[in-house]
Amino acid sequence: MSAPESWKAAYRELLETIVHMGYPEEFGKLIARNLGSEKTMRRMCAYLHSAKPRSAEEIADEMLAIMSDRDRWIAKKEAEAANARYNDILNRGLD
């Protein structure tokens, strides 16, 4: 399965799961758009299947937690890359 197809499958699975739980499709689309990536949508589906949240607020809270984790991971990777460049300059100089 190609990346776009895999992303679409994760999107559809998330929408179907949320609708099956009794929430409007538009709510599912909003959650999926905010999560954005295939990995985060799959993580949300796993949460929905295992935790079986009782309210839209619980789902939104988990979405925000997943987004926060993703943002922290991105910041960590950016800091690691910057640190590696800085160390390279220290070891090799600016030339």
C-alpha positions as CSV (number, residue, x, y, z in Angstrom):
1,M,0.0,0.0,0.0
2,S,1.4,3.4,-1.0
3,A,1.8,6.2,1.5
4,P,-1.3,8.2,0.2
5,E,-3.4,5.0,0.2
6,S,-2.2,4.1,3.7
7,W,-3.0,7.6,4.9
8,K,-6.5,7.4,3.4
9,A,-7.1,4.0,5.0
10,A,-6.1,5.5,8.4
11,Y,-8.4,8.4,7.8
12,R,-11.4,6.2,6.8
13,E,-10.8,3.9,9.8
14,L,-10.8,6.9,12.2
15,L,-14.0,8.3,10.7
16,E,-15.7,4.9,10.7
17,T,-14.7,4.3,14.3
18,I,-16.0,7.7,15.5
19,V,-19.3,7.4,13.6
20,H,-19.7,3.8,14.9
21,M,-19.4,5.2,18.4
22,G,-22.4,7.5,17.7
23,Y,-20.6,10.8,16.9
24,P,-21.2,12.9,13.8
25,E,-19.0,12.3,10.8
26,E,-18.0,16.0,10.9
27,F,-16.6,15.5,14.4
28,G,-14.5,12.6,13.0
29,K,-13.3,14.8,10.1
30,L,-12.3,17.5,12.6
31,I,-10.3,15.1,14.7
32,A,-8.6,13.6,11.7
33,R,-7.7,17.0,10.2
34,N,-6.2,18.1,13.5
35,L,-4.2,14.9,13.9
36,G,-3.0,15.1,10.3
37,S,-0.6,12.1,10.0
38,E,-1.3,8.5,9.5
39,K,0.6,7.5,12.7
40,T,-1.4,9.9,14.9
41,M,-4.7,8.8,13.4
42,R,-3.9,5.1,14.0
43,R,-2.9,6.0,17.5
44,M,-6.3,7.7,18.0
45,C,-8.1,4.6,16.6
46,A,-6.2,2.4,19.1
47,Y,-7.2,4.7,21.9
48,L,-10.8,4.7,20.8
49,H,-10.9,0.9,20.6
50,S,-9.2,0.3,23.9
51,A,-10.4,3.1,26.2
52,K,-13.9,3.4,24.7
53,P,-14.3,7.1,25.8
54,R,-17.7,8.1,27.0
55,S,-17.8,11.7,25.7
56,A,-16.6,13.9,22.8
57,E,-14.6,15.8,25.3
58,E,-12.6,12.7,26.2
59,I,-11.9,12.2,22.5
60,A,-10.8,15.8,22.0
61,D,-8.6,15.6,25.1
62,E,-6.8,12.6,23.7
63,M,-6.5,14.3,20.3
64,L,-4.8,17.2,22.1
65,A,-2.5,14.9,24.0
66,I,-1.5,13.0,20.8
67,M,-0.8,16.3,19.1
68,S,1.3,17.5,22.0
69,D,3.3,14.3,22.0
70,R,3.9,14.8,18.2
71,D,5.0,18.4,18.7
72,R,7.4,17.4,21.5
73,W,8.9,14.7,19.3
74,I,9.3,17.1,16.4
75,A,11.0,19.7,18.7
76,K,13.3,17.0,20.0
77,K,14.4,15.9,16.6
78,E,15.0,19.5,15.5
79,A,17.1,20.1,18.6
80,E,19.1,16.9,18.0
81,A,19.8,18.0,14.4
82,A,20.8,21.5,15.5
83,N,23.1,20.0,18.1
84,A,24.7,17.7,15.6
85,R,25.4,20.7,13.3
86,Y,26.8,22.7,16.2
87,N,29.1,19.8,17.2
88,D,30.2,19.4,13.6
89,I,31.2,23.1,13.5
90,L,33.0,22.8,16.9
91,N,34.9,19.7,15.6
92,R,35.7,20.8,12.0
93,G,35.5,24.6,12.3
94,L,33.7,27.0,10.0
95,D,35.9,26.2,6.9
